[in-house]
Amino acid sequence: MRPEIKTPLPGPKAAALIERDSKAMSPSFTRAYPFVMERGHGCWVTDVDGNRFLDFTAGIAVVTTGHSHPRVVAAIKEQAERFLHMSGTDFYYSSEIELAERLENRILPGTPARVFFTNSGAEAIEGAMKLARYATGRPSYIAFIGAFHGRTFGALSLTASKASQRRRFAPLLSSVFHAPFPTASRGVTTDQTIERIEELFATVAPPESVAAVFVEPIQGEGGYLVPPDDFLPRLRELTLKHGILLVADEVQSGMGRTGHLLAVEHWGIEPDIVCLAKGIASGLPLGAFIARAEQMSWPPGSHGSTFGGNPLACAAGLATLDLLEDGLMENAARVGAQMQDGLREIAATHRDVTDVRGLGLMLALELRTPELAAKLVQSAFGRGLLLLTAGTRAVRISPPLVLNPEEAATGLEIIASALD
Ligand SMILES: Cc1ncc(COP(=O)(O)O)c(C=O)c1O
């Protein structure tokens, strides 16, 4: 299959809907180009005017199993015919319990663990922040410059990705301290980061006041930044030394995207709390945070959610986990390696590309300037490929994990021609 652009972009139906959207919807969104979705299957999406695009965004790294995977749709339909909602906060249903058991067994094997289900990534972070305070009795948090953890007040206090996300929303939580995120792409070393955290401990954040360190194993919205190999093991060591919980925000990097269920598996570390969302249910709103049972031992009433762990989302989550375990994680590693080789070949012949990075199908091309990154995204859209930027001047490649080698080659060909 190939992209097919039959109308000017936006086409007439898309233009009419965008006009209505501009009057009806919040202007706070960040739409880069006028794609108006009509339907999608696998890695392909069609707009309301019948134009077909290859989707390298997966709806911001969400539709892990591709658009409307038949097994996910069947699971949702089967659940929808039985019941839509009952609320896990006050009642019980099997899909929620089964999904919790399966996540625990995969994420903290052999350890008694507990899950709390949410509706979004930000809510998973909020819950983890509350749990960290509850479990440790300590007030403060450490996060990293460039981090994105969500937009609610607690999560936003950790977020340090773009000033536009924080401007005019202060005061945020005062007990959050930031350290630089180490990555070769920014010339920051693990030593510098650890020294900065030690400096925070020695000055404004005594270690016995720090409940948790929140870290994205690979920074997502910050620009798909990969840390040096020694960073997460050393951060694990440092947090253990001071009784500080290590919270891995795997909202974007988790659920098989990097070729393992969690990105932290690449560095062999076990966090105390893992936050998930985005890819967990192939597009239905679901998030989760998972912790050892001894840590998640807060009493009834201390946390809850009307919709969290909705039965449709849990049914989609179970089908998603089946598909990930049946080959999609391996596919992400295999096709991701092919994509990364192809991107490096493109970088070798295009001097505007200054870096290629990532793991599995969490990949990025960095351009010389933010303008060039925005231009590449626009130009790819005109050629039938959906891309998004990340950070200031990176273009992220986060397709559904069902991407096959031919589709990867088509995407690479369009990126090369758009750069030309
Ligand atoms: C790493 C990370 N954490 C948290 C969030 C917030 O998730 P949500 O938008 O579902 O609230 C995001 C969203 O992009 C994210 O990438």
The ligand as an SDF file (V2000), in Angstrom:
LIG
                    3D

 16 16  0  0  0  0  0  0  0  0999 V2000
    6.2430   10.4850   29.6090 C   0  0  0  0  0  0  0  0  0  0  0  0
    4.8640   11.0560   29.7410 C   0  0  0  0  0  0  0  0  0  0  0  0
    4.2930   11.1060   30.9590 N   0  0  0  0  0  0  0  0  0  0  0  0
    3.0500   11.5850   31.1350 C   0  0  0  0  0  0  0  0  0  0  0  0
    2.3230   12.0610   30.0640 C   0  0  0  0  0  0  0  0  0  0  0  0
    0.9300   12.6030   30.2880 C   0  0  0  0  0  0  0  0  0  0  0  0
    0.0020   11.7270   29.7280 O   0  0  0  0  0  0  0  0  0  0  0  0
   -1.4930   12.2230   29.4270 P   0  0  0  0  0  0  0  0  0  0  0  0
   -1.4120   13.1480   28.2610 O   0  0  0  0  0  0  0  0  0  0  0  0
   -2.2250   10.9440   29.1060 O   0  0  0  0  0  0  0  0  0  0  0  0
   -1.9910   12.8770   30.6480 O   0  0  0  0  0  0  0  0  0  0  0  0
    2.8720   12.0350   28.7750 C   0  0  0  0  0  0  0  0  0  0  0  0
    2.1290   12.5500   27.6230 C   0  0  0  0  0  0  0  0  0  0  0  0
    2.6730   12.8390   26.5780 O   0  0  0  0  0  0  0  0  0  0  0  0
    4.1820   11.5180   28.6110 C   0  0  0  0  0  0  0  0  0  0  0  0
    4.7780   11.4690   27.4070 O   0  0  0  0  0  0  0  0  0  0  0  0
  1  2  1  0
  2  3  1  0
  2 15  2  0
  3  4  2  0
  4  5  1  0
  5  6  1  0
  5 12  2  0
  6  7  1  0
  7  8  1  0
  8  9  2  0
  8 10  1  0
  8 11  1  0
 12 13  1  0
 12 15  1  0
 13 14  2  0
 15 16  1  0
M  END
$$$$
